[in-house]
Amino acid sequence: MTTLCGYDGSPYAIEALEVAATFARKRGDRLVVAQVLDVLGADEPAVLGRAQDELRAEVARHTSPDDAEVRVISGEAVAALAHLADDRRAGLVVIGARALARHDLSDWLESTALRLTSRLHHPVLIVRRRGPLLDAIAGRAPLRVTLAVAPGRGARAVAWLEALSAHLLLTVDAVHVAAPHEEVDEVALAETAGPHRVRVVRDERSLGCAIAEIAARDDAGLVVIGREKPPVLHRTKARAIVADCTTNVACVPEDAP
């Protein structure tokens, strides 16, 4: 299996690279680290060559060069990473990202993390706090997980989380957020959640705000959410959670391989 890490040289990307390298080593995955630059013209080969050398040096700080494939690509970031994820049959795509300003439209339009969660057919891990992830990978502490589920939606995310539990010690809090007077199909909810007992939380706010508050209160190191299919570009429930949470988020498409 392949773990693909998107890199852009930012502090968030360096943290994501550390998590991706450590996780790939833990699972025995092939690590692919890719940086996408929007470069055109006669200087393109020289610019890409320098970036490749710099990226190789950074990757070498986190893993053996023999254990990683390093790629620097010219193009648009989301399209290039999506193509590479498909080509390498990535089991996980890891990217670093800062927390988004909730009411800043430019954040929403420009966020590579948000656009990736809409475009990719692969699970995407957005790293915002490396500490809980690295502690869990090293076996120092269990990873606290907030699992957002809804009746009939999120079964693939539950399966992904179960596969993750083979490598990490997890404590999972499965949550369904419903409006104060909304009827909840508890049978369908239990079927979707599988082995996890679901806690129904009544909240009149948006799903993203509610899940973000629950995760923060529980000091969750990871929020896991399923993404409906087909991928769309507007503010879906998955994108709302990615945007509103300040901790790490894993977005798992319902059509993930």
C-alpha positions in Angstrom: 0.0 0.0 0.0 1.1 3.6 -0.6 0.9 6.6 1.7 1.0 9.8 -0.4 2.1 13.1 1.3 1.4 16.4 -0.3 4.2 18.9 0.5 4.5 22.7 0.0 7.3 23.7 2.3 5.1 25.3 4.9 5.4 24.4 8.6 2.1 22.5 8.4 3.5 20.4 5.5 6.6 19.5 7.5 4.5 18.2 10.3 2.4 16.3 7.8 5.5 14.8 6.3 6.7 13.6 9.7 3.3 12.0 10.4 3.2 10.4 6.9 6.7 9.0 7.1 6.2 7.6 10.6 2.8 6.1 9.7 4.1 4.6 6.5 7.0 3.0 8.4 4.5 1.7 11.0 2.3 0.0 8.4 5.1 -1.0 6.0 3.7 1.3 3.3 5.6 2.8 0.4 5.9 6.5 1.0 5.5 9.0 -1.9 6.1 12.7 -1.2 5.0 15.1 -3.8 5.4 18.8 -4.2 3.4 20.6 -7.0 4.7 23.9 -8.3 2.9 26.2 -10.8 5.9 26.9 -13.0 6.0 27.7 -16.7 8.6 28.9 -19.1 12.3 28.4 -19.8 13.2 28.3 -16.0 10.9 25.4 -15.3 13.6 22.6 -15.4 15.9 24.6 -13.1 13.2 25.5 -10.7 11.9 21.9 -10.5 15.5 20.6 -10.1 16.2 22.8 -7.1 12.9 22.0 -5.5 13.6 18.3 -6.0 17.0 18.6 -4.2 15.4 20.6 -1.3 12.6 18.1 -1.0 14.9 15.1 -0.9 16.9 16.8 1.9 13.7 17.4 3.9 12.5 13.8 3.4 15.9 12.5 4.5 15.3 14.1 7.9 12.3 11.9 8.5 13.0 8.6 6.7 15.5 6.7 4.7 15.7 8.0 1.1 15.5 4.4 0.0 12.0 4.1 1.6 10.5 7.1 -0.2 9.7 8.2 -3.7 10.1 12.0 -4.1 8.3 13.8 -6.8 8.2 17.5 -7.8 5.6 18.2 -10.4 4.6 21.2 -12.4 0.9 21.9 -12.5 -2.2 22.6 -10.4 -1.9 21.2 -6.9 -5.2 19.4 -6.5 -5.4 18.0 -10.0 -1.7 16.8 -9.8 -2.1 15.1 -6.4 -5.4 13.5 -7.4 -3.8 12.0 -10.5 -0.8 10.8 -8.5 -3.0 9.3 -5.8 -4.9 7.3 -8.5 -1.7 6.3 -10.3 -0.1 5.0 -7.1 -3.3 3.6 -5.7 -2.8 5.5 -2.5 -4.4 4.0 0.6 -4.0 7.4 2.4 -3.2 10.9 1.3 -1.7 13.1 4.0 -1.6 16.9 3.9 -0.9 19.6 6.4 -3.2 22.6 6.8 -3.9 25.4 9.2 -7.3 25.8 10.8 -9.5 27.9 8.5 -11.1 31.2 9.4 -14.8 30.2 9.6 -16.2 33.3 7.8 -13.4 34.0 5.4 -14.6 33.0 1.9 -11.1 33.2 0.5 -10.0 30.5 2.9 -12.7 28.3 1.6 -11.9 28.9 -2.0 -8.2 28.6 -1.8 -7.8 25.8 0.7 -6.0 22.9 -0.9 -7.1 20.6 2.0 -10.8 21.4 1.3 -10.5 21.0 -2.4 -8.7 17.7 -2.0 -11.5 16.3 0.2 -13.9 17.1 -2.6 -11.8 15.7 -5.4 -10.1 12.6 -4.2 -11.5 9.1 -4.1 -9.0 8.2 -1.4 -9.0 8.8 2.4 -7.4 12.2 3.2 -5.8 12.9 6.5 -5.4 16.6 7.3 -2.7 17.2 9.9 -3.1 20.2 12.2 -1.8 18.7 15.4 1.0 16.1 14.9 1.4 15.3 18.6 -1.6 13.0 19.2 -0.9 11.2 15.9 2.8 10.6 16.6 2.1 9.6 20.2 -0.4 7.0 19.0 1.9 5.7 16.2 4.7 5.3 18.7 2.4 3.5 21.2 2.9 6.2 23.9 -0.8 7.0 24.2 -4.1 6.0 22.6 -5.5 8.2 19.9 -8.8 9.8 20.9 -11.2 9.8 17.9 -14.5 11.6 17.3 -16.3 9.6 14.7 -19.1 11.6 13.0 -21.9 9.2 11.7 -25.4 9.5 10.3 -27.9 6.9 9.3 -26.8 5.3 6.1 -23.8 7.5 5.7 -20.3 6.9 7.0 -20.0 3.1 6.8 -16.8 3.4 4.7 -15.3 5.7 7.3 -16.1 3.1 10.0 -14.4 0.4 8.0 -11.3 2.6 7.5 -11.2 3.3 11.2 -11.4 -0.4 12.0 -8.4 -1.0 9.7 -6.5 1.8 11.4 -7.1 0.1 14.8 -4.9 -2.8 13.6 -1.9 -0.4 13.8 -2.9 2.1 16.5 -4.6 2.0 19.9 -7.8 4.0 19.5 -10.6 5.2 21.8 -13.6 6.1 19.7 -16.5 8.3 20.5 -19.1 7.8 17.8 -21.4 10.8 17.5 -24.5 11.7 15.5 -25.5 15.4 15.6 -29.3 16.0 15.2 -31.5 19.0 15.4 -33.4 19.4 18.7 -36.7 17.9 17.3 -35.3 15.8 14.5 -36.4 12.1 14.4 -33.4 9.7 14.3 -33.5 6.3 12.7 -31.6 4.5 15.5 -31.6 1.1 13.7 -30.0 2.6 10.6 -27.6 4.6 12.7 -26.5 1.4 14.6 -26.0 -0.5 11.3 -23.8 2.3 9.9 -21.7 2.6 13.1 -20.9 -1.1 13.2 -19.1 -2.0 16.5 -19.4 1.6 17.9 -22.1 2.7 20.2 -23.5 6.0 18.9 -24.1 9.0 21.1 -26.9 11.3 19.8 -26.2 14.9 20.4 -29.0 17.5 20.0 -27.6 20.7 18.7 -29.3 23.5 16.6 -26.0 24.7 15.2 -24.3 23.6 12.0 -22.8 20.1 12.0 -19.3 21.5 11.6 -19.6 23.7 14.6 -21.1 21.0 16.7 -18.5 18.3 15.9 -15.7 20.9 16.3 -16.9 21.7 19.8 -17.3 18.0 20.8 -13.8 17.2 19.5 -12.3 20.1 21.4 -14.1 19.3 24.6 -13.0 15.7 24.4 -9.4 16.7 23.4 -9.8 14.4 20.4 -6.7 13.9 18.3 -8.6 12.9 15.2 -12.1 13.5 13.8 -13.2 11.0 11.2 -16.0 11.8 8.8 -17.4 10.0 5.7 -17.8 12.0 2.5 -20.9 11.5 0.4 -20.5 10.7 -3.3 -20.1 11.9 -5.9 -17.7 14.6 -4.8 -19.1 18.1 -5.0 -17.6 21.6 -4.5 -20.2 23.3 -2.3 -20.2 23.2 1.5 -21.0 19.6 2.2 -21.2 18.1 5.7 -17.7 16.6 5.3 -16.2 19.9 4.1 -17.9 21.8 6.9 -16.3 19.6 9.5 -12.9 19.9 7.8 -13.2 23.6 7.9 -14.5 24.1 11.4 -12.3 21.6 13.3 -9.0 22.7 14.7 -7.6 19.2 15.2 -6.7 16.5 12.7 -9.4 15.3 10.4 -9.7 12.2 8.3 -12.2 12.4 5.4 -13.1 9.0 3.9 -15.1 9.0 0.6 -17.9 6.5 0.4 -16.4 5.3 -2.8 -12.9 4.9 -1.4 -11.0 1.8 -2.7 
